[in-house]
Amino acid sequence: MARAVTEEEDPLVASTFLGAAANADQDLKPWLDYVDTLTGPDADAGIARLAQYWADDPPGHQPMLWWFPEDPFAAVRDWLYSDLLHERLKRMGDLATQIAIAQM
């Protein structure tokens, strides 16, 4: 999972891995919590790419969840609006992603 977030340039790869992992226990939140534990510049960049990807087109870019929750984007939305992500993006100076999230 860490490599999908930190090493892949295409955020679809990380989104796909997160969705697949979440399907195992029918819960995306623990996997988003795990992503928040990743550190370093590659993690920051990958997390920013993933956040931008999800914020740009929420219905089209939501993770594929096989258990069909009532609101499949709820955990992602909560993560995008989390203080932890906001502080990371602010520390990075990633204003574009912050704006995309605010405009959702």
C-alpha positions, 0 to 999 in steps of 0.5 A, spaced: 500 500 500 505 504 501 508 503 495 502 505 491 501 511 495 509 514 495 511 511 488 506 511 483 505 517 479 498 515 477 493 516 483 488 511 480 493 506 482 493 508 490 485 509 489 485 502 486 489 499 492 485 502 497 479 500 495 481 493 494 484 493 501 477 496 504 473 490 500 477 485 505 474 488 511 468 492 508 471 499 511 475 504 508 477 508 514 482 504 517 486 504 510 486 512 510 488 512 517 494 508 515 495 512 509 496 518 514 501 515 518 506 515 511 511 520 512 517 523 508 517 527 501 514 521 497 508 520 502 507 527 502 507 528 494 503 521 493 498 523 498 497 530 495 496 527 488 491 522 491 487 528 495 487 532 488 484 526 484 479 524 489 477 532 490 477 533 482 471 529 481 468 525 487 463 521 483 468 519 478 474 518 482 471 514 488 474 507 490 471 501 487 467 498 493 464 491 492 460 491 498 456 497 496 455 502 502 450 507 502 455 513 501 461 510 498 465 516 498 463 518 505 470 515 508 474 519 503 470 525 504 471 525 511 479 524 510 479 530 505 476 534 510 480 532 516 485 536 520 491 531 519 490 532 511 489 539 511 495 540 516 499 536 511 497 540 505 498 546 508 505 544 511 507 542 503 504 549 501 499 545 496 494 550 495 491 547 489 489 541 493 486 545 498 482 549 493 480 543 490 477 540 496 474 546 498 470 547 492 467 540 492 
